[in-house]
Amino acid sequence: MEISERLQALAKEKAAILHGDAERVSKQHADGKCTARERALKLFDAGSFMEIDALRENANLVAGCGTVNGQAVYCFAQDFASCGGAMTKDQSKKILKVLGMARMNGAPVVALLDSAGIKLQDGMDAMPVYARILSAMARLSGVCPIISCVMGPCRGLAAMITQLSDINIQVKKNGLLALHTAQVMNSEKGRAKTDEQLFGAETMDAQGACAFTAENEDAALSLIGALIDLLPACNMEDAPLSDSEDLNRLLTVQDANDVGSLLADLADGGQVLELYKGYGPAIRTAFCRVGGRTVGVVANDYAKDGGRLASQDSRKAARFVRLCDCYQIPVVSLVNTDGLAVPLSGHQGALLRGAADLLYAYAEATAPKIAVITGNAVGAAYVAMGGRSIADVSYAWPAAMIAPLTREAAVQTLDGDKLNAGESRAVLEGDYAEQYGALAAAKAGVVDDVIEPRETRKYIIAALEVLATKRDVNLPKKHGNLPL
């Protein structure tokens, strides 16, 4: 065969791969979904995407590397238009190759998931496939950021890919994340439910199984780009700096109980990416930039039961703090909580484990930690989030209170005789708040300074600058025993 004939045959073969089966592609589009290759081309900067093993047969996967907003990124995207994106040995080899190249080159990994599951014809050979992938992801965890996005069905062992990712996103309507089939779930519940009700983005968000939900695929890909802008390429690099607005800008929001507005006012340009919105509502976790630096913010939402931390709230915050610490991202804690939630009978153990997770995550983290006590800082919640031995720098607003008990509980417990004698509860509570107020805390060395609320951003920026070169290490050990 002449070289020209070979080139023509190769071009024909590549064209067939690039365009895929027309009928299946049309079905994918009719379902409101892009093909794997279309998703990759949308994610990467124009002209930068380079495929890996593009001609490998029986893979049902598009894999490659390129740049996203100028940052090198590796990606694998399951191709539902090819055999339902079924996981095969060849697909696993491509995924493992991508993970290995990301590890060697120190770059983020993006997994775009859309698959009907394992190729059953592979029989027992199919089972070790996931074991190898999940093992490689576990070893890559904390080395390079891994972002997964559920854009179609993601069932069984494939669902574990999302949970081993640093951040996972689920697209509404089409994104279905499940361990069990609908038949199993419906038989257990005793009443029929749709796939979307069982496995959809809103359900998984409420259960803490996805960090973000996206209205559609374009929104999800845009969110991935925004996250890559904020995260470092790997654990050996710092998160990229960005041009900041006025470093001396004063806050206009000074209401400690309006945490949503406070977060937006604190962030550069008001741009905040909040994770796990529907899970653990008493605490908010978000990425943003402050003074041009990426930070992770953990903030109590006092409007939700006085910011009291239930087990879900504590575990949500603990996971986020550990994510930040993996990549040396400073943690800014806005503390305003009446302590730990009062659990129902029989739930004390779950609350205890959750609180231990939170305390462990903060104590173990060696990334810069800045605490601002904006309101109440009570009991174990204060110790975990803003305790003087945990935070590198700690500030308090003038009306803050740092105490072992809430005002109400303290007066009821300590001043029962005075109450019975007719003394005013309001006066007694005021005396207690003064005794454990911000000024008293500063005099005792519990906080570094009492600051004007409107100057909070300035103080945080200054602390971030001072702590920018912080390098701390834990004692030599294989790893700690996180109290899961």
Secondary structure, DSSP 8 states (H G I E B T S, - for coil): --HHHHHHHHHHHHHHHHH--HHHHHHHHHTT---HHHHHHHHS-TT--EESSTT-TT--EEEEEEEETTEEEEEEEE-TTTGGG-B-HHHHHHHHHHHHHHHHHT--EEEEE----B-GGGGGGGHHHHHHHHHHHHHHTTTS-EEEEE-SEEEGGGHHHHHTSSEEEEETTT-EEESS-HHHHHHHHTS---HHHHHSHHHHHHTTS-SEEESSHHHHHHHHHHHHHHS-SSTTS-------S-TT---S---TT-HHHHHHHHSGGG-EEEE-TTS-TTEEEEEEEETTEEEEEEEE-TTTGGG-B-HHHHHHHHHHHHHHHHTT--EEEEEEE--B----TT-HHHHHHHHHHHHHHHHH--S-EEEEEEEEEEHHHHHHHH-TTT-SEEEE-TT-EEESS-HHHHHHHH-HHHHHTT--HHHHHHHHHHHTBHHHHHHTTSSSEE--GGGHHHHHHHHHHHGGG------S-S------
